[in-house]
Amino acid sequence: MSSTTTSTAQTSTPSLPTEQNPYLARAYATTSLSSTRALYDEWATKYDSDLPATEYQAPTLAADAIASIIGSSLPTSTILDAGCGTGLVGALLAGRGAKTIDGVDLSPGMLDVARKTGAYTELNECDLSQPMTQSDESYDVIVCVGTLTRAHVGPEVLSEFVRVVKKGGLMVATVLGDIWVSGGYKARVDELREGGRVDVLSCETIGYRVKAGLGAKLVVMRRCE
């Protein structure tokens, strides 16, 4: 959920449902890179045990989407988990047969937990609100779960994903439903599609954290040749 900083496009969105978990409440209210990093560093060792209580569905649904689309190619595909957090998505993909998964995240504490999963080939610190350091056409698949949310990374990163994924490659991302339109994510996806840069394979509303009453968009795109 981390690898994030405040996106000014999202500051005017309505309040989300009240969060019982104090870390989640703080995550939606962060206003600086340093406070976001500090929050996730502090939360890292409790993160995986906290989220089941919220019925956090996004990692499983994203991993399922990737596995169903690329099928037998999963073991030979290079995957970037952008905003990997504690490695929930990477561990699920590794369990489905993925062999080469790199992860990036803002929080060193989160990366330390992700490292213990054994799912990742490489893990690096990264602020996804800035241009990514990865070379053009570096990965077959980019997955981003829990990071395109309130007070975190803005829609500009979607264009970076298109640059970094290979031609014909797959991008799977969740976007918190409350900011899908107001945060500019829908407009950016439409711009990429209308500009012939991506095909939108699906854009479904999913239960994100069910007990908090939050939904999200699960966006699946393929980079055009």
N, C-alpha and C positions, 0 to 999 in steps of 0.2 A: 504493500500500500504506500510505501514511501518513495524515495527518490523524487522529492517534490519541493516546490516553493510556491509562493502566492502568485496567482494569476489575477491581474487587475480586472480582467473581463468578467470575473465572477463575483465581485464584491457587492453587487446590488441584488443578488438572488435572494428569494424569500428564505426565511429560516427553515431549517430541516426539522423533522420530528426530534423531540428531546431524546438525547442519548443517555442511557443509564451508565455506560462505561465512560469514566472521566477522560481516558486517553482519546476516545473517539470524539468527545466534545471538544477537547483541545485541538485535535487534528483539523477540525473544520473551522477553527478560529485562529490558526497560525497566521502571522503577518510578515514573517521574515524567514530567510533561508536558515539562519542560525537557530531560530526557535523550532523550526520544523525538524532539522537534524537532531537537535537535543531531545525533542519529544520522542522521536522514533528510536534513538539510542536508548533512552530510558525504558521505552515500552518493549524493546526487542525480546527480552527473555520471557515476557508474559504474553506476547502477542498471540502465539499459536494456541495457548490455553484459553485466552479471552474470547476469540472469535466464534468457536462453536456455539456459545450461548446466544449469539445473534443470528444463528442459522445463515452463515456467510456462504452463499452458493457460487459466487463468481469464479473461484479458481477451478472447481470441478467442471463447470459449464464451459469455460474457455478451453480447458484441456480436452474435454470431450469433442468440442468443435474442431480443434486442430486434428485430433486423431481420426475423426470421421472423414475429414476432407483429404488428408494426405495419406492415410491408410498405411500401406506397406512401405511407403517412403520415409516414415517417421524415423527409423533407426539411422538412415543415411542423411537426414536433413540437419542443417546447421540452424540453431534456434537462438534468438536473443530474447531473454526475459527482461523487459524494460520496466524498472521499478519493481524488482524481484522480491523486495522485502525479505522475509524469513525463508523464502524458497518454497512456498506452498505450491505454486504452479510448476516449478521445475521438478519437484519431487513427484508430482502427479504425472508429468510427461515422461520422466525417467521410468516410472512404473509401467507406462504404456509402451516402452521400448526405445525412447529417444536416447541417443548416445552423446550428442554434442550440443550442450546447452551452456551459453554464456549468460551471466546476469550482471545488471548494473543497478545501483541504488544510491540514493543520497546518504544513507545512514550506515556508517561503519559497524554499528551495533547490529543492525539487521543483517548485514553481509556476513558477520561472524556466525550468526545462527544459520543462515543459508548454507554456509560452507560445511556445516556439520551434517547436512542432508546427504552429501556425497553425490548430488545430482549434477553439479556444475563443473564444466571444464575450466571456466575462468570466471572470476568475480571482480568487479571494479566499481569504485566510487564514481558517481555521475550525477550531475544536476540536469535533469531532462527539460528544464525550462530554458536551457541554453542549447545552441547547436551541438549536436552529438559529434564525438570525435571519431566514430566508426567510419570507415571508408564507404564510398558508394558501392551498392550491390554486394554487401558483405554476408547477408544471411538469407536462407531460404524461408524462414518464418520469423516474424516478430510478434510477441505476445505482450500485452500490457494490461494488467489486471489491478484494479483498486487505486490506480494512480491518477486517472483522469476524473478527479473528484473536486469537491469544493475546497477552495484555498490551496490548491495544489498546482499541477501542471496544466497549462492551457492548450488550446487546440492546435497551436503552431507545431507541436511535436508530431502531429499526424503527417505533416509534409516531410519531416525528417525521417519518419518511418518509411515513407515511400522512397526516399533517396537511398536509405541504407539497405532495404530489402532488394533481393535480386529481381530481375524482370520475370514476371510470372509467379513471384513469391507471394506468400500469404501473410496477412496482418490481421490479428484478432485483438480487440480492445474492448474493455468495459468503460462506459461513461455514465456517471451518476445521473439518474433520470431528471432530477431537479434542474440540472444545468445543461442538459443536452441541447436545448435551444438557446437559453439565455447566456450560456457560457461560450457560444459560438462554435460548438463542436459539429452540430448538424450543418451549419453553413460551410464549415471547412470540408466535411465529407462531400457535400454537394458540389463544392468547387473542384475538388479532386476528381470526382466522377465526371462532371460536365467538361472538365479540361482534358478528359481522355487519359488521365494518369492511373485511375483505378477502376476496377469493376467491383461494385458492392454486391457481394454474394448473399448477404443477409444483414438485417438490422432489426433484431428482435428485442422486445422488452422482456427482461428476466427479473425474477425475484433476486434481489441483491443481498440485502440483510433482512431476512423475512420478518424477524421479530421486531425490528425497528420500523417496519412498514415501508422500507425503501426499495425502489426498483432501479434498474439501470438498463441502458442499451448495450447489447452485445453486438458489436459491429465486426463483421467479417469482410475483409476486402482482399482483392488480388491485384497486384501491380500489373498494369498493362505492359505488353511487350514493346 
